[in-house]
Amino acid sequence: MRNSLKIAAPVATLTRVLAALEFELVNATDEEILEAARDLGMDPEMKGSAAFLGLTYPVRARLADYFDLEAIRNARAAATERLAGKAPKIEHDE
Amino acid sequence: MPRKLQLFDTGELRPTVAALALNLVTRMDLLRLKSIARLHARGLPPDVSWDDLLQEAMTRVLTGARRAPAGVPIVAFLAGIMRSPSSEHWRRVGRHPRAPGQSQELDALDPAPGPERQLSARQELATISALFADDPVALQIIAGLAEGLTAEQIRAATGISKTDYDSARKRMRRCLLREGLTCGIA
């Protein structure tokens, strides 16, 4: 048998390969997952492990993950209002 | 090691977290699902990521859009759901709309996929082969699986012993898991 893939019907071939590989992953043991993680220097038992990126915390950090955007918006609106009403007017000499 | 996780500080109820709260999956299951999502995200456009695929599958379960048949493990069920978005994407961009009554599962058996899908499938097959480029036994197994052969048929055709076959499968699983675990890390 050849080592290379026969790709006369690539979509059907890919479907079969993905199904077979999916089966392998579904049946991967916990120990195999831990071994793979250790290969990468990860410790899934540790809180905040990079292995859980995108699962228990987002892949792409968003401002809302770190800041209370509603509170910032309110503070900004209040500051704008305050400045508009009470800030001293700056006059420029010609 | 089932362990309850905290919700995001934003108060957003992510389906993955909700699923954990419902004890549907363990933390190890989540990592398993992450690798499966990575696998099925291959061939999808860049704006559809593996986490989109997983979230969609979780959402379908949690909203009741898809109901797990009795006796099917939750990971296997979610893996099956993750195949659907890929098929749906190709149906949208392809020239062959789904016939009335045709199920999503049948999309993968589209008899005449468009040229874009064929090109993408070729590229993904090449990428998968490249993952195992240093492992000739794994490549032989992939080639056999691609032809729809069973494990026994592949071993008979290649002369690979059962021990070597099982060892290669283990290496393949580890490689795919590593691929999945690195998702999201720049």
Interface residues (C-beta under 8 A of the other chain):
Chain A: M1 R2 N3 S4 L5 K6 I7 P10 V11 A12 T13 L14 T15 R16 V17 L18 A19 A20 L21 E22 E24 L25 V26 A28 D30 E32 I33 E35 A36 A37 D39 L40 M42 P44 E45 A50 A51 F52 L53 G54 L55 T56 Y57 P58 V59 A64 D65
Chain B: M1 L5 F8 D9 T10 T16 V17 L20 R27 M28 L30 L31 R32 K34 S35 I36 L39 H40 R42 G43 S49 W50 D51 L54 P73 V75 A76 A79 R83 A108 L109 D110 P113 R117 Q118 A121 R122 E124 L125 I128 S129 P136 L139 Q140 I142 A143 G144 L145 A146 E147 G148 I154 A157 T158 R169 K170 M172 R173 R174 L176 L177 R178 G180 L181 T182 C183 G184 I185
